[in-house]
Amino acid sequence: MDNCSICLLCAVLTWRLETHGSQTRRAEVAHVQPQSFAMFSLQHLETLRSAEIDRVAALFPGGAHVLEIGAGTGQQALELQRRGFDVTAIELATSEYGSHRVFPIIDYNGTTIPLPDSKIDLVFSSNVLEHIPDLARLHAEIHRVLAPGGRCLHVLPTHSWRFWTTLSGYPDAVLHLFFGVPKLLPHAIPRHAERHRLGEAWYRTARAVGGRLFPRRHGERGNVLSELRLFHPNWWRRHFQANGFTILRDEPMGLFYTGNMLLGPRLGLAERRRLAGFLGSACHLFELGLAAKHT
């Protein structure tokens, strides 16, 4: 069997697993609203992010003052606060998660961290650094706000996530189109309001399906193909070392998922951990300290 056949077989296997889950979940699937098979779920995303906090919380020093960069809704910041940490969370004012905030978040201009020097014990980010246009500037700001002996914990998407997100986009596009068909058909005599509804439905469906069939890059650099290299842990190792950090911990997070979230919650965390063993972890964890010349 050649490499293309192997990749195709793995893609189909992944789609079936994400679509159907275990045998014990099939009865649940029958009761799911059709739209949930292919649409973005903030609740599912927060489940994955909570699992990340469970994985990394033990690495936070007790009572530490934590800065979360790119806090999104603030859900992870809230989880850390519940564990007894003093958390400051920052996010762009233009973030798409702005209307869903569950934690007091400081709006951030994307350039200067709004904190004094040597204020923070630990900087945390989750799936954020790949979206930063000027990483060197951000790292300089992190150096500035970290107290002596301070550390960073960064969770980053991997090349495996990029690969499976690209492949899973094709069955996801089929599902999105299939479950979207009722919206594409006339529901009434096609007068102005109905024509407007149909136009919106066709536009949204075409955009969603096209985006999955012809994916764009996820981060700020390269393209959908070069991200296989840019998201590899080897790239981040060289990058962190070149920007004045020492790598203290370097390991996969051990959870498999894709950016398309086919049937998201229908595939449990235990199953996703098992899948990560042979399909690859979606994210990688780096714990960093300041290099000697920067301390």
N, C-alpha and C positions, 0 to 999 in steps of 0.2 A: 504494500500500500504506500503510495507516494505521500509527500508532505501535505499537498493540497487536500487529498482525500482525508488524511488524519485531521486536519483543521476543520473540514466540513463536518466530519463525524462528531468531533468535540463540540462544535457549535450547536448541532442538532441536539446532542445530549444535554448541553447546558440549557438550551431553550426548554426542553421537556422537563428538566428538573425545576427550573424557575417557574414554569407554567403550571406544573401539576403538583410539585412537592412530594411528600411521602404518601404512601397508601392511606394512612390514617387521616390525611387532610382532604381527600377527594370529596367527601360529603360536604365539607365547608365550602369548597370551590363552587358547588352548584348554587349556593345562596349568595354569592358575591355579585354585586351589581356589575354589568358588563363593562362599564367604563373603567373599573378598577384594574382590569387586566393590563392596560397599556398606559394609563395616565400617571403623571407625577403624583406622589403621595408625600406630603410633608410629614405626616405621622410615621410613615415607614422610614424616612430619612432620619427622623429624631430617634427612632428605635436603634438604628445603626450607630448614631452618634452617642447614644447612651451606652451601648456596648463598648464603644471606644473608651469612654470615661471609666467604665468598670475595668478595662484592661490596663489603663495607664495611671489610675489614681494612686496606686501604691508607690509610684515613683515621685510623687510630690512631697517635699519636706513638710512635716507637720506644722500647721499654722502659717504656712508660707503666704506671702503676698504675691498673688498670681496675676499676670497680665495675659488675657486672651486677645489675640489679634484676629480680626475677622470673625466676630462672635456670632454673626447671623441673627437668629432669633434670640440668642442668649440662653438657649436650653442647656448647653454644656456648662456655661458659667453658673447657671442655677444649680446644676448637679454638683459642681465643685463647691459652691457655697454651702450646700446641704451637708457636705463632708467636712465642713469646718475651716475652709480656706477663705482668706480675704481676697476677693476677686474683683479686679477692674477689667471691664470688657470694652473693647473699641470696635467700631465698624463704620464703614462708609455711610454717610447720610443717604446716599442714593441706593443703598442695598435693596434688592427685591424682597428681602425678608423684613423690611422696616415696619410693615403693618402687622407683623406677627410676633413682635418682641414680648418676651416673658421675663425679662431681666433689665434693670437699668443700664443701658449701654451709652457710652460716650461717643458722639459722632466724631469721626476722624477724617482728616482731609486727604489721607492716602500718602502723605509725605512726612509729617512730623508727629511723632507720638506725643499726645498732650499730657505728659508727665514730666516731673523733674528728674534730674540725674540720679543714678544709683538708688532708685526707688523700689525696684522689683526683685523678688527672689527667684521667680521662675516665669519664663515666657512660654505660653502654650499656643499652638495653632493647629487646626485640623482642616486639611484640604484647602489651604489658603495660599501657601507660598507660590504655587504654580500660577496663580492669578495676579501676582504682583509684577507690574511693569518694570520697576527699578528695584531689583532685589538688593543691590549693593547699598542703596540708600536706606532701605529697611534694616539691613544688618547693622549698619552704622548706628541707627537709632536704637536698635536692641542693645548694642554694646553700651550705649549712653545710659539707658534706663536700668540696666542690670546692676544690682549691688555686687560688691566683691564676693566671689564664690557662687554667683548666680548661674543658673542653667537654663537651657531651652529644651522643650519637648515639641517636636514637630511631627505630625502625622501627614503623610503625603501619598497621593495616588501612585500606583506602580504601572509599569509597562504591561503587566497582566491585566490590570483594570482597563487600560486603553485598548488592548487587543480584544478582550471579551465584550467591551462596550460597543466597539465597532461591529463585531460579528452579530451580537444580539440585537442590533438595530434593525436587521432585516426581518426576522420574525416579528419583532415589535411593530414594525411598519405594517405588516400584514394584519396583525391584531387590531391596530389602531384603525385601519381602513375598514376591516370587517365590522367592528362594533360601531363605527361611525356612519355606516350606510343608512340607517334610519333617519339620521339628521340631514342626509343629502337628498332625500326624496321630498317632493311637495307634500305639505300637510294640509293645504287649503288651496283655494283658487289663487293662482299666482298674481295677486295684486301687489301694490308697492311694499307693504310690510312683509309679505311672504317672500317676495323677490329679494328683499334686503336680508332676511334670515337665511335664505338659501345661499346667497353670495358670501355671507359671513361663514357659514358652515363649510362651503367648498374651500374658501380661502384657508380657514384654520386647519382643515383636514389635509389639504395639499402641503401646507407649511410643515405640519407635524410629520407626515409621511416622507416628504422630501428631505427633511432634516435627519431622518433615520437612514434613508437610503444613500444620502450624500452627506455624511457627517462632517462637521467643521472641527477645528481644533478645540480642545477644552480649555487650555491655559493661554498664557500671554505670548508664548514663543513657539516658533515652528509651525507645523501643520499636523494633520491627523496621523500621518506616517512617521514624521520625525519625532512625535511625542512618544513613540515606542522607545526611542533612545533618551529623550529628555526626561521621561518619567522613570527611567531605570534608576535603582538605588546607586549604581556606580556614578551616574552623573551628579547626583546630590552629594555623594561623598566628596568628590573633587571640589564641588562648588562650596560646600561648607568649610573645608580646609583652606580654600583660597580666600575666604572672607573672615579669617581670624577665629575659627572655632576648632575645638578638639572634639572628636566623636567619642562619646562615652558609652553609648548603647546604639545598636544598629541591628534591627530585627523586624521580620514581617509581623503585621498585626494579627494575621491568622484568621481572616474573615473574607469570604468570597462574596462579591456582589458586582453588579454592572451599573453603568450610568443610566440604563433604560428602565431598571426596576420592574422587569416583567413579573407581574403578580406579587410584587414586593413581599408583604407579610405572609403570603401563602407558603413561603419557604423559610423555615425557622432558623434561628441563630445556630443551633446545633448542627443542622444540615449544612449551613454555610461554612462552618468551621471545618467540617469534613471535606467539603469541596475545595477549600483553600489548600488542602494537602496535595492535590494533584492538578488543580487548575490555576493555582497561584493566589496569593493574597491580594486583595484589592488595594490595600494600603501598607505602607512601611513606616516604622517608627524610628526616629532619630532623637537621641538624647545628646545634647551638646553642652560643652563647657567653653569658657573663653580661653583661647590660646595664650601661652605665657606672655607673649609680647603685648597682649591687649589687657592683661590683668593689672 
